[in-house]
C-alpha cells in the first residue's frame, strides 16, 4: 500500500509538472520595442576609481572610492529586431580619496579628496537577445563624453596649495550586460556596466618635479555602474 501511494504521488507530481510546463505564459508589452522610438529613465549607483600608470614602475597612489549615484533619461531608436541605438544623458556623482604614499607629512600633503559631479553623455548600441517569455537579456556598449563640473582645471592653484586638478572634458568607452523584464505596465531593466577613460584626465602641477603629478604618466577613470531603468 505504501509503495502504491508513492507511485501515485510520483505520477501526480509528474502530471502537475507537465501541466505547469504546458501552461501558456502571458507576454506583456509585446509591441513596445517594435516602436521606432522609445523613452525611459534610470536610477543607479556607481563606484569609480582610477587607472594610474607611472613614469617608472611604481604604485604609490592609493585610491579609496566611495559609492555614488546616477540618474538620467533614455532615448532609444530601433534599428531592427536585435539592435537599438541608445542615448542616455544623465548626471553621476561620487567622491574619491587619493593617498600619496611617496610623500611624508600631514594629511594636507599626503591626501587629496577628489569630488566629481559629471554630465554623462553616452551613445550606445544595444544588442537584444531572443525574448524568453517576459525576459530578454542584452549586451550594450559604446562611447561617452563626460563633463566634470568639479575638475578644478582652471584653478591657478595646484597641489602645492592643496588643489588636485583634473580635466573638464573626457572621453570614455563602456560596455555591459543587462536584462529587460516585461511587466504588465512597464519594463524594468537592471544592468551592470564598466566605464573606462580614453584620455589622460590629469592636469599637471606647475612644477615638473611635483611629487604629486610628476611621476604619473596616465591618470584615467575606471568605474562600475549599476543602473535600474524603467520604460
Secondary structure, DSSP 8 states (H G I E B T S, - for coil): -HHHHHHHHHHHHHHHHHHHHHS------TTGGGSSEEEEEEEEEEEEEEEEEESSS---EEEEE-EEEEEEEEEEEE-SSSEEEEE--EEEEEEEEEEETT--S-HHHHEEEEEEEEEEEEEEEEEE---BTTEEEEEEEEEEEEEETT--TT-S--GGGT---B-SEEEEEEEEEEEEEE-SS-EEEEEEEEEEE-S--B---SSTT-TTTTTEEEEEEEEEEEEEEE-
